[in-house]
Amino acid sequence: MKYLIVIILLFIIFSLGSAMFYLVKGQGKSQNTVRFLTVRVALSVVLFLFIILAAKMGWIEPNQPVFMKP
């Protein structure tokens, strides 16, 4: 489960880097910048919803903050 989350995070970083590349290369006039930023936002939303679902289903367990431990 952790590996899936890390892989999705790497795709998000790759998409952000690709958007930056096309922004610099096309001086902001390229549709590729918009496309890669849209992919990044969509992946971020999917990852967020997946983490919530995985926590509700018991696939992952959130860590308890240090100040709340007995």
N, C-alpha and C positions, 0 to 999 in steps of 0.2 A: 504494500500500500504506500509506503514511504517513497519507494522508487517511482511509482506512478506520479506522485505529487512533484517530485524533483524533476522528472522528465517534462511535465507540463510547465513548470517554472522555467526550465531551459528554453522551451519553445516560446514562452512569453518574452524572454530576454532576447532571443534570436529575432523575433518579430519586431521588437523595439529597435534593435540594431539595424535591421533591414530598412525600417521606416526612416531612421536617421540617415542612412546611406543614400536613399533616394531623395530625401529632402535636400541634402547637400549637393548631390549630383544634378538634380533637376532644378535647383534653386526654388523649390516650393511649387513648381508647376506640374509635377508628375502625379498621376492618379495612383501610382504605386505607394506613395506615402500614405494616402488615405486608406488604401486597401490594407496595408500592413498594420496601421494603427487600429483599424476596425477589427482585424484578427486578434490583436493584442487585447483589446477590450473584451471581445467575446471569450477568449481563452481565460481571462481573469475572472469573468462572471461564472463561467463553467467550473473553474477550479474552486471558487468560493462556494458555489452550490454543492459541489461534490464533497468538499470538506464538511459542510453542514450535514449532508446526507450520511456520510460515513460515520460521523460522530453520533447521529441519531440511531443508526443501525448497529452501532457497537463495533464497527470495523476498526476504528481508531479510538483511542482514549485521550482526551485532553489532559495535559499536565496540571496538577494542582499547584497554585502559586505557593512559594516558599513561606510567605507570611501567614498562610492559612493552615499549615501543617500543625498537628497537635504537639 
